Amino acid sequence: MNPSKRSSQDEAKPAGGTERWPIGGVFAGVLVALLFVYLPSLRGDFLWDDAGHVTSPALQSWSGLWRIWFEPGATQQYYPLLHTAFWLEHRVWGDATVGYRLVNVLWHAISACLLIAILRRMAVPGATFAGLLFAVHPVCVESVAWIAEQKNTLSTLFYLAAALAWLRFEEERLPRRYVVASAWFVAALLTKTVTATLPAALLVVAWWRRGRISWRDDARPLAPWFVLGVGAGLFTAWFERTGIGAHGADFALGFVERGLLAGRVVWFYLGKLVWPTELAFFYPRWVIDAGVWWQWLFPLAALSAIGAAAWWSRRDRAPLAVALLFGGSLFPALGFLNVYPFVFSFVADHFQYLASLSVFAGLGAVGARAVRDGAKPWASWSVAAIVLVVLGALARAQSRHYVDVVTLYRATLENSPESWVAHHNLASELAARGDHQQALFHAERAVALKPDFAEALNNLADNLVHVGRAHEALALLERASSLQPRYAEAANTTGIALAQLGRFDEAIESFRKAIEFQPSLVGAHFNLGFTLAGRGAFSDAIPHFQEAVRLEPEHASAELHWGIALALTGRMSDARPHFARALRLEPKSADMRQTYGRVLATVGELDAAVLQWYDALHLDPSLPGLQGELAGALRRLGRVDEARQVEAMAVGGG
């Protein structure tokens, strides 16, 4: 770009001494500050869908890397550069969460400094303050502390690198600079396609700087970027719909309702940036109704604000530029396009991570202008420091919620008690930890808030089965199956409920149906094998235990029961490796050793059974029936004194 064409507004000098700070020093300070802010979450567990992003065992090889790039559907979303980053990270530190979280902090720190560098290059006042706001703002916590949102932090880094490279290209229009900028843009698209908004953002910036857009200098060089961005966006929209399931009743909004939604979304996000309180991992899902008069106020207010900014642009183009950048970057999440998380809520903090950059730039400029227009420097510095410290403290407090899913969902429900998905997910996690009574409460709330969600109905039914209320569970499972006729999990839970009620033949049929619906459902194979074995059909059970182990190689119970079925069909030599492997997988399981001892006793190997029961006794002396079984075996072996000692232990309570 020819500098002589800049307007007087473009030549504004940066205000305040912070603009003279070297970017390397700023980066070091930002990184240290962010490590302090995010320290509470650095050693946290994997959260919600992190497992769907961190490289799965099937993709950890070199052939898995090929699949990441050339097999759409191999990963949860087709973002091959993101999943390549995860692939590389997994090779370095495996499943250690601290590595992924530190990388997210690093990407966020680099992005904050890239923002500062870009704003300084455009002579935007308050550039450093704007970058620091972005670095420590609590709204960014969801993107930085949640491993799956590395797609946000990394794609934003590429987005800003592309923008900075474009500004350099504008200054000296060399082909190599255009290639570098384009490469960064493609990298951003391959990490997350919300970055497709960059070429439009660059046109807005060009208009802000010069008051016009040139076809030759601005639009034509960006035309290939627009083509790439539109193509990537259309592919992602198609994949969201067909591969992830962003369609159906939850997305049945007309054009008018989507307009009402968009207006409300914009003000919601702007409000959270200005006043970042009551942040939540899940926000309640709004009911959008064109018949409710006050819902029209949001889009009308947004249009009025745009109109006022357009009128004011004759004096100052900055407010309109910020509004266009904010709204344009938010466009993929405004509701005009279907994205799967809309099932849970129409808004999420991570949706505005990229869009927030323009607002922070505007706030930084406003602060610098206040300094320039008469505020005392020491007062301005004090106010800026207080704002940053308060935001950092809020972000640190917010990061504590990302330690584990139970903490996260409970914190979510404090601010969003009507979030059905938070209740549903919390119920699932509590049930996985064995706390079915607590899980039951949240599962019931989830169904009350979302009665037409098959997974919530199945979740509630599963918890009812675990607390011995299988009769109540069956009615819920019928509803779940009517909503989702080929729902394998519901068929599996139905089988468990029927088995608990003694209706074993019906249970077997239900398990078979679950496998028909989803042949890879490990639980259905195990439950079918277990039920068949319980009916004495050990030979029929063996293939299902075998398949469960094939699908989940570390399924210790399936390995154990595979061994039991083999032993009870006279194949003890084949069974031994399975018992040994089950014990290696769960070496501290007293129950497993007790069961193995029973099998050994059944086939007449009392000495070996005694050894297993002694090991079980050492691990858990209170295991029901264990001391009696051990004492009885010792007596049959003629080791009466030992038997008496075990019996005395039982009488003495351990």
Secondary structure, 3 states (H helix, E strand, C coil): CCHHHCCHHHHCCCCCHHHHCCHHHHHHHHHHHHHHHHHHHCCCCCCCCHHHCCCCHHHCCHHHHHHHHHCCCCCCCCCHHHHHHHHHHHHHHCCCHHHHHHHHHHHHHHHHHHHHHHHHHCCCCCHHHHHHHHHHCHHHHHHHHCHHHHHHHHHHHHHHHHHHHHHHHHHCCCHHHHHHHHHHHHHHHCCCHHHHHHHHHHHHHHHHHHCCCCHHHHHHHHHHHHHHHHHHHHHHHHHHHHHHCCCCHHHCCCHHHHHHHHHHHHHHHHHHHHCCCCCCCCCCCCCCCCCCHHHHHHHHHHHHHHHHHHHHCCCCCHHHHHHHHHHHHHHHHCCCCCCHHHHCCCCCHHHHCCCHHHHHHHHHHHHHHHHHCCCCHHHHHHHHHHHHHHHHHHHHHHHHHHCCHHHHHHHHHHHCCCCHHHHHHHHHHHHHCCCHHHHHHHHHHHHHHCCCCHHHHHHHHHHHHHCCCHHHHHHHHHHHHHHCCCCHHHHHHHHHHHHHCCCHHHHHHHHHHHHHHCCCCHHHHHHHHHHHHHCCCHHHHHHHHHHHHHHCCCCHHHHHHHHHHHHCCCCHHHHHHHHHHHHHHCCCCHHHHHHHHHHHHHCCCHHHHHHHHHHHHHHCCCCCCHHHHHHHHHHHCCCHHHHHHHHHHHHCCC
